[in-house]
């Protein structure tokens, strides 16, 4: 076989590999976007829950006005529209959702100090629904993060980085939550007593 | 005959007293029936031995080839007549003892299940075997025997299970034979979470075999983050989010613990139609009550039944199905 024949075979081989990689990148990006939209489906359930919880909380938790108002703000920030193909927008959206979740967790923690609210059947049902919704959101987050891991690996491994750059496929952000319970300062008094 | 049980397992507390009250009193009758059945079967089996000896002799001497005038004086082989008689006599003798064995088994299984507040039926008519087959929880089969149907509740968990033996037809030349492809338990439990989709968990067999397995199991492959779980199982689902809602890290740990506990058995699970379905290929017959040649009150009969039924609770406890948490 002549040198030009071998070169032609190599070029065709490279094109086939490159095209295969391109298909894989696009498939993985679409998968990550699909996973993102499944998070949004679950997040909508959380958004629907917030007004009812706030309405009930306002009746009993007059002293927590600041917390309740911040939740309203966080909800509208989380509901703001964003572009799924712009990683920065996605990161901002996911951060807003993380803040809303932290706020809601704080609300339910503070509600423990209000026996009347705690014993209200509506808040008990709301808390159960909240925990179920959070279970679904956690599941959607795991699906999304798994899809993003697969996408980002394909983008970062050579020649994926070259193809991704050419095809304008960008790495997507992970949906990470701030674990407030872990990050909160430890109250040594509760362990050592006040003596 | 007195029988003693170790009641170290808290679930068996009170079983010795229950045995004395509900079972022991009937054992003399069953023992008499067992002995009578063996005495009835012995002469039949004796005739079978004679028939077998005749068959052997005919084979040895070639006396089975007889010149029959109504077949145009051609030699006709009649060896099959004593052969059929031999098989028939032994089958008859076995059916006589099997009847008394079956009665004893049903009595003991009903009583032992009764102690655990479970209902037992030797027949599993209407057990949804096709459901397990559709989900790929059992291998393809051509013949099935499903028996020992047990139903009931444990805490809030509803239980439905049966013992199944499935066989696949295979041909070699002109001969057709049946190979056992599954022998074990098929269970359906209620699950503390609500779900609508279908998620199936099967063993991992390596990339190539997994690909073939994926053709038989409905749904799309799920990539989970637990590497131990990923190397032990393959998960297929109709809903990626719901699969992760059901398969939390805690639940994956429980499934791994169960697989570790029954390492020699093949474990498959599925979530479908508000139930957790589970198949456990033990390669052994469960809920049997021992040999007909042992006395009716042989303690092994009861202990093996109790062990089999304890396995159901073990499955429920290891998978944490009674827990109210949503983990």
Interface residues (C-beta under 8 A of the other chain):
Chain A: X35 X38 X41 X42 X131 X132 X135 X136 X138 X139 X140 X142 X143 X145 X146 X150
Chain B: X193 X194 X223 X224 X225 X240 X241 X242 X243 X244 X245 X248 X326
